[in-house]
């Protein structure tokens, strides 16, 4: 059982919102559509759901073209950014909605609701009003509702983006666990690469309506396909091959993330401090190496001043080799 997109396009009049997308989501796999706002990722997800008309190509499930299949007959579960819960129903009524539509008996519904609320960390919330829940709790209810009918495919459109960052990070971990435990097949839309890499088995990077790169999170992170993708994934500095060879020992076009250069007593690189900014858990330095300026990070207790000399080491987790991967 798998979802396959073959050359999928979506147009709004003369505007091509999505173009030539080829993608497969295998059974039990979680794929994240990752890209900046306005790149077409939510439009693509809505086309998979049947909420947008496909203007080119085909969306198929297990080999069957879904073009003539309405939304409610696709067997897909949907979770949106704002949850879209029914305010007049309590938690149990929301979670059980899909089961009621399917004609499940009362006992079956109650058992499934209790099971899913335990799974999403809301055990005993059946009679709570959804309007009294926090944003994070509402999203957990929305997820339980989507999972209740045992959907063939779970579609999540920015499910955590409306939450504050600390809650978003915790819910991303909880959602990743939940998707693994249930064995769900899922397509997740997000603009947050931390969220994508936490949730997904594979990441599909989208820009300007097209897929630019698809692969395992570690590969996409370490080997972005082009400079634009590297910058989107946090590489603030891009080095030409000659400069990269001098600095990090790799003769290739290289992207450096904020923490690529770290202050260590025995570092191989000599640098001069130009400026310092204290962060919550580290000190960010502006340094000069030779004739070039770079960012570096040091321990939060550091007291360096402009003009001080420091030794730096390269943290390979902050280095991306650009253009070495395909996909």
Secondary structure, DSSP 8 states (H G I E B T S, - for coil): --EEEEEEEEEETTEEEEEEEEEEE-TT-EEEEE--TTSSHHHHHHHHHTSS---EEEEEETTEE-TT--GGGS-EEEE-TT----TTSBHHHHHTHHHHHTT--HHHHHHHHHHHHHHTT-TT-TTSBGGGS-HHHHHHHHHHHHHHT--SEEEEESTTTTS-HHHHHHHHHHHHHHHHHHT--EEEEES-HHHHHHH-SEEEEEETTEEEEEE-HHHHHHS-SSHHHHHHTT--EEE-HHHHHHHHS--S-EEE-TTSEEE-TT-SEEEEEEEEEE-SSSEEEEEEETTEEEEEEE-TT----TT-EEEEEE-GGGEEETT----
